[in-house]
């Protein structure tokens, strides 16, 4: 009886997740970078060894996304203009930023040392700020103003866009 209770208790309370070490993160990032370089370089079909590299890179990317899940949501909730951009779109941008960060991450880069999560956070913050700026620029000018400018340029000097 006591054994079944302890088994049930261990199933309901899983062991706490151990974060990845910097060396493990770097190995995963290297797999993602190898996959990206292979896919950029290869236009025709893949050989069996190249397919293995791609599968290893996809698995590594899934682990990195799972590891950076909290970072993505923290940046989304930190953003002040979530009412303009849907949260689902912001999350998709976050997932793309994990892959961008993996392809541009270098732990031996001179200057300030950053962990992979900090690198993802920095790239995601830049992307969200750029997205919010483009959204606000469009709303600030307005569609009617842009149409008026295009029309006045067409009439004044014969220029057609």
QUICOR-V470224 format. One record per residue. N is the residue number from 1. PSI is psi in radians with two decimals (NA if undefined). Layout:
BEGIN
{{N & PSI} {N & PSI}}
END
This chain:
BEGIN
{{1 & -0.76} {2 & -0.57} {3 & -0.67} {4 & -0.61} {5 & -0.71} {6 & -0.57} {7 & -0.71} {8 & -0.66} {9 & -0.67} {10 & -0.50} {11 & -0.62} {12 & -0.52} {13 & 1.58} {14 & 2.79} {15 & 2.52} {16 & 2.50} {17 & 2.33} {18 & 2.18} {19 & 2.79} {20 & 2.55} {21 & 2.82} {22 & -0.61} {23 & -0.69} {24 & -0.71} {25 & -0.76} {26 & -0.66} {27 & -0.72} {28 & -0.74} {29 & -0.71} {30 & -0.65} {31 & -0.74} {32 & -0.73} {33 & -0.70} {34 & -0.71} {35 & -0.79} {36 & -0.78} {37 & -0.67} {38 & -0.78} {39 & -0.55} {40 & -0.61} {41 & -0.56} {42 & 2.17} {43 & -0.59} {44 & -2.86} {45 & 2.76} {46 & 2.55} {47 & 3.06} {48 & -0.74} {49 & -0.67} {50 & -0.60} {51 & -0.65} {52 & -0.69} {53 & -0.73} {54 & -0.75} {55 & -0.75} {56 & -0.69} {57 & -0.67} {58 & -0.72} {59 & -0.72} {60 & -0.69} {61 & -0.68} {62 & -0.72} {63 & -0.71} {64 & -0.67} {65 & -0.75} {66 & -0.66} {67 & -0.60} {68 & 0.17} {69 & -0.81} {70 & -0.61} {71 & -0.74} {72 & -0.85} {73 & -0.57} {74 & -0.73} {75 & -0.64} {76 & -0.80} {77 & -0.41} {78 & -0.42} {79 & 2.39} {80 & -0.25} {81 & 0.73} {82 & -0.25} {83 & -0.35} {84 & -0.59} {85 & 2.24} {86 & 2.57} {87 & -0.61} {88 & -0.69} {89 & -0.69} {90 & -0.65} {91 & -0.69} {92 & -0.68} {93 & -0.68} {94 & -0.72} {95 & -0.69} {96 & -0.60} {97 & -0.50} {98 & -0.75} {99 & -0.72} {100 & -0.73} {101 & -0.67} {102 & -0.63} {103 & -0.37} {104 & 0.07} {105 & 2.34} {106 & 1.90} {107 & -0.31} {108 & 0.20} {109 & 2.36} {110 & 2.69} {111 & -2.64} {112 & 2.20} {113 & 2.30} {114 & 2.50} {115 & 2.96} {116 & -0.68} {117 & -0.70} {118 & -0.62} {119 & -0.73} {120 & -0.75} {121 & -0.74} {122 & -0.82} {123 & -0.72} {124 & -0.73} {125 & -0.75} {126 & -0.78} {127 & -0.76} {128 & -0.68} {129 & -0.76} {130 & -0.72} {131 & -0.73} {132 & -0.67} {133 & -0.75} {134 & -0.67} {135 & -0.79} {136 & -0.56} {137 & -0.73} {138 & -0.75} {139 & -0.57} {140 & -0.79} {141 & -0.76} {142 & 2.59} {143 & -0.66} {144 & -0.70} {145 & -0.76} {146 & -0.73} {147 & -0.68} {148 & -0.73} {149 & -0.74} {150 & -0.76} {151 & -0.74} {152 & -0.61} {153 & -0.62} {154 & -0.74} {155 & -0.68} {156 & -0.78} {157 & 0.24} {158 & 0.15} {159 & 2.30} {160 & 2.22} {161 & NA}}
END
